[in-house]
Amino acid sequence: MMTHRMFRAFVATVVMLAATAPLLAQAPSAADLEKARRVLKAVPLIDGHNDLPWAIRESKSAPHDIEAYDLRGRVTGHTDLARLATGMLGGQFWSVYIPGDTATKRLGYAKVQLEQIDIMRRVMAKYPERFEPVHDAAGFRAAFARGKIGSTLGLEGGHAIENSLGALRAYYDLGARYMTLTHNQTLDWADAASDVARHGGLSEFGKEVVREMNRLGMLVDLSHVSPGTMSDALDVTEAPVIFSHSNARAVTEHVRNVPDSILKRLPRNGGIVMVTFVPGFSSNEVAAYNRLPAAQRPAGPAPRATLSQVADHIDHIRKVAGADHVGLGGDFDGIEDVVVGLEDVSTYPALFAELSRRGWSEADLRKLAGENILRVFAQAEQVSARLRKSRPASTKSISALDSAR
């Protein structure tokens, strides 16, 4: 529940935003602010992607140490208990990210992945008064009703399964409820957005990964993958997909953003794009600046992405795919630079107030906050229940399925 002190902090944030040009054409009204609060009291605000476990692992003062990285105080990153309360967060997919680079491969992808899962599970256990582990849509709703943040895990990058469907199932049993098919590296079975395409999308084994995720009830996350992989996954999946932290390519030209051709397919699939707060994905000016070699960047301050630009992405996805197919995935603690107005997890209400100012109805804001991702999760569970009755766990291997390629 938001206390009077938290509400004062929220109002102060919005006042600050109103003074930050060119963030908003005009400030949200008192009615917009009240609507934002009313929505976030009524439905759980569920964010699709937060990298807190990696921030703890990489802490400069005490790496891996959840006791030292005390969320009851103010931490150096974007996420702590006080700011989560001010932000009115009601649910979180915690990303148990591991890099897909050669250095991590030498350590052992599975070893590092298990360490990340361990970090986040211990964090949830340390703060039971705020975090409640959940494994399904009903769990999110129940945790919210108890005033807690429903918490589940998301694997960021299919390299973690090391081409093994058995490993995929083991991660599901450990609590992972989505897997981003790739991170920044193209895999043996899936093309990444930020790397060279080798398969034209998914290989035959990659398609089997998607089918097995459907059978398990694990959400197929298409952030980070190439358009070809997006398209192949949509062709294969029987359950709605998610993009846990991506924006609209028509608004900001970046390989990590979702083309309109894919957005137009979401209504039939039922999936959702969870809009992220990564500056380079949110602002054409920032994206263009980032593409320049350091020596060619103009003198003076670098451009900054704004809350208003993030709202532009949300508006565009609603326009192209519909209000049923958009959510939020901030990527807090996975980014160094931040969007002006969305500096940490305390700032979500300001974004809802801005959308209200733009004319969003309470019903559509509720969908954005949590109703859409809860529907997607519940539908994936229904598909899983049907598939588990009709087929056993897959034992197919990459060598058998892709040997002819």
Residue pairs with C-beta under 8 A, 6 or more apart in sequence:
1 41
1 147
2 10
2 37
2 41
2 85
2 86
2 88
3 85
6 85
6 86
7 37
9 86
9 346
10 33
10 37
10 86
10 346
10 349
10 350
11 33
13 346
13 347
13 349
13 350
14 27
14 28
14 33
14 349
14 350
14 353
15 27
17 23
17 24
17 27
17 307
17 341
17 350
18 24
18 26
18 27
18 28
20 306
20 340
20 341
22 306
22 308
23 306
23 307
23 308
23 340
23 341
24 307
24 308
24 354
24 357
25 308
26 357
27 357
28 36
28 350
28 353
28 354
28 356
28 357
29 357
31 356
32 353
32 354
32 356
32 357
33 349
33 353
35 352
35 353
35 356
35 362
35 365
36 349
36 350
36 352
36 353
36 356
36 365
37 88
37 349
38 362
39 352
39 362
39 365
39 366
39 369
40 88
40 90
40 348
40 349
40 352
40 369
41 88
42 366
43 90
43 144
43 366
43 369
43 370
43 371
44 90
44 91
44 140
44 141
44 143
44 144
44 150
44 369
44 370
44 374
45 87
45 88
45 89
45 90
45 91
45 328
45 348
45 369
45 370
46 90
46 91
46 92
46 93
46 140
46 150
46 327
46 369
46 370
46 373
46 374
47 89
47 91
47 92
47 93
47 274
47 328
47 329
47 330
47 332
47 345
47 348
48 93
48 154
48 242
48 244
48 245
48 274
48 327
48 328
48 329
48 373
49 93
49 95
49 154
49 156
49 223
49 244
49 245
49 274
49 276
49 329
49 330
49 331
49 334
50 79
50 92
50 93
50 94
50 95
50 330
50 331
50 332
50 333
50 334
50 345
51 95
51 97
51 331
51 332
51 333
51 334
52 77
52 79
52 94
52 120
52 123
52 332
52 333
53 94
53 95
53 96
53 97
53 116
53 119
53 120
53 123
54 95
54 97
54 116
54 333
54 334
55 69
55 77
55 78
55 79
55 333
56 63
56 64
56 65
56 66
56 69
56 119
56 123
57 63
57 64
57 115
57 116
57 119
59 65
59 68
59 69
59 76
61 68
62 68
62 69
64 115
64 119
66 119
66 122
66 123
66 126
67 126
69 75
71 79
71 80
71 81
71 123
71 126
71 127
72 80
72 81
72 127
73 80
74 80
74 82
77 332
77 333
78 332
78 333
78 338
78 343
78 344
78 345
79 332
79 333
79 344
79 345
81 127
81 130
82 346
83 344
83 345
83 346
84 130
84 149
84 345
84 346
86 346
86 349
87 344
87 345
87 346
87 347
87 348
87 349
88 348
88 349
89 149
89 345
89 348
90 140
90 143
90 144
90 149
90 150
90 369
90 370
91 134
91 140
91 143
91 144
91 149
91 150
91 151
91 370
92 149
92 150
92 151
92 152
93 152
93 153
93 154
93 177
93 178
93 244
93 329
94 120
94 123
94 151
94 152
94 153
94 154
95 153
95 154
95 156
95 244
95 334
96 113
96 116
96 117
96 119
96 120
96 153
96 154
96 155
96 156
96 176
97 116
97 156
97 157
97 183
97 334
98 104
98 109
98 112
98 113
98 116
98 156
98 157
98 159
98 160
99 157
99 183
100 109
100 157
100 159
100 182
100 183
100 184
100 185
100 187
101 185
104 112
105 159
109 159
109 160
109 162
110 160
110 162
110 167
113 155
113 160
113 171
114 174
117 153
117 171
117 174
117 175
117 176
120 151
120 153
121 133
121 153
121 175
123 131
124 131
124 132
124 133
124 151
129 148
130 148
130 149
131 148
131 149
131 151
132 139
132 142
132 143
132 146
132 148
132 149
132 150
132 151
133 139
133 151
133 152
133 175
134 140
134 142
134 143
134 150
134 151
134 152
135 152
135 175
135 177
136 217
136 377
136 378
136 381
137 374
137 375
137 377
137 378
137 381
138 378
139 150
139 152
140 150
140 152
140 370
140 374
140 377
141 150
141 374
142 150
143 149
143 150
143 151
144 150
152 175
152 177
153 174
153 175
153 176
153 177
154 176
154 177
154 178
154 179
154 180
154 219
154 221
154 244
155 171
155 176
155 178
155 179
155 180
156 180
156 183
156 221
156 224
156 244
157 179
157 180
157 182
157 183
157 185
157 224
158 179
158 180
158 181
158 182
158 187
158 189
158 190
158 209
159 182
159 183
159 185
159 187
160 167
160 171
160 179
161 167
161 168
161 171
161 179
161 209
163 188
163 189
163 205
163 397
163 398
165 208
165 209
165 212
165 393
165 394
165 395
165 396
168 179
168 209
168 212
168 213
168 216
168 218
169 212
169 216
169 393
171 179
172 216
172 217
172 218
176 218
177 217
177 218
177 219
177 377
178 218
178 219
178 220
178 221
178 242
178 244
179 213
179 218
179 219
179 220
179 221
180 221
180 222
180 223
180 224
180 225
180 244
181 187
181 190
181 202
181 206
181 209
181 210
181 220
181 221
181 222
181 224
181 225
181 229
181 233
182 190
182 191
182 192
182 193
182 195
182 224
182 225
182 229
183 192
183 224
184 192
184 193
184 194
184 195
184 224
185 192
185 194
185 195
186 192
186 195
186 196
186 197
186 198
186 199
186 226
187 206
188 203
188 205
188 398
188 402
189 199
189 202
189 203
189 205
189 206
189 209
189 398
189 402
190 199
190 201
190 202
190 203
190 206
190 209
190 225
190 229
191 197
191 198
191 199
191 200
191 201
191 202
191 225
191 226
191 228
191 229
192 224
192 225
192 226
192 229
193 224
193 225
193 226
193 227
193 255
193 256
194 224
194 255
194 256
197 226
197 228
199 206
199 228
199 229
199 405
200 228
201 226
201 228
201 229
201 230
201 231
201 232
201 233
202 209
202 210
202 228
202 229
202 232
202 233
202 236
203 398
203 401
203 402
203 405
204 401
204 402
204 405
205 396
205 397
205 398
205 401
205 402
206 229
206 232
207 232
207 236
208 394
208 396
208 401
210 220
210 233
210 236
210 237
211 236
211 238
211 394
212 393
212 394
213 219
213 220
214 220
214 237
214 238
214 239
214 380
214 383
214 384
214 387
215 384
215 387
215 388
215 391
215 393
215 394
216 384
217 239
217 380
217 381
217 383
217 384
217 385
218 380
219 239
219 240
219 241
219 242
219 376
219 377
219 380
220 233
220 237
220 239
220 241
220 242
221 241
221 242
221 243
221 244
222 229
222 230
222 233
222 241
222 242
222 243
222 246
222 258
223 242
223 243
223 244
223 245
223 246
223 256
223 276
223 329
224 256
225 233
227 259
227 261
227 262
230 258
230 262
231 262
231 265
233 241
234 241
234 262
234 265
234 269
234 271
237 269
238 383
238 387
239 270
239 379
239 380
239 383
239 384
240 269
240 270
240 271
240 272
240 375
240 376
240 379
240 380
241 269
241 271
241 272
242 271
242 272
242 273
242 274
242 327
242 373
242 376
243 258
243 271
243 272
243 273
243 274
243 329
244 274
244 329
245 274
245 276
245 278
245 329
245 330
245 331
245 334
246 256
246 257
246 258
246 273
246 274
246 275
246 276
246 281
246 329
247 254
247 256
247 257
247 258
247 273
247 275
247 276
247 278
247 281
247 282
247 310
247 313
248 257
248 258
248 260
248 263
248 273
248 313
248 316
248 317
248 320
249 257
249 258
249 259
249 260
250 259
250 260
250 316
250 320
251 257
251 284
251 309
251 312
251 313
251 316
252 280
252 281
252 282
252 283
252 284
252 287
252 309
252 313
253 284
253 287
254 280
254 281
254 287
256 278
256 281
257 281
258 273
258 317
260 320
263 273
263 317
263 320
263 321
263 325
264 320
264 321
266 272
266 273
266 321
266 322
266 325
267 321
267 322
267 324
267 325
270 324
270 325
270 375
270 376
270 379
271 325
271 376
272 324
272 325
272 326
272 327
272 372
272 373
272 376
273 317
273 321
273 325
273 326
273 327
274 326
274 327
274 328
274 329
274 373
275 310
275 313
275 314
275 317
275 326
275 327
275 328
275 329
276 282
276 328
276 329
276 330
276 331
277 310
277 330
277 331
277 332
277 335
277 338
277 339
277 342
278 331
278 335
279 286
279 304
279 305
279 335
279 337
279 338
279 339
280 286
280 287
280 290
280 305
281 287
282 305
282 306
282 309
282 310
282 313
282 339
283 303
283 304
283 305
283 306
283 309
285 303
285 305
286 302
286 303
286 304
286 305
289 297
289 302
289 303
304 337
304 339
304 340
305 339
305 340
306 339
306 340
306 341
307 339
307 340
307 341
307 342
307 347
307 350
307 351
307 354
308 341
308 354
309 339
310 339
310 342
310 351
311 351
311 354
311 355
311 358
314 326
314 355
314 368
315 355
315 358
317 325
317 326
318 325
318 326
318 364
323 364
323 367
323 368
324 367
324 372
324 375
325 372
326 367
326 368
326 372
327 368
327 369
327 370
327 372
327 373
328 348
328 351
328 368
328 369
330 342
330 345
330 348
332 344
332 345
338 344
341 347
341 350
341 351
342 350
342 351
352 365
352 368
352 369
355 365
355 368
356 365
360 368
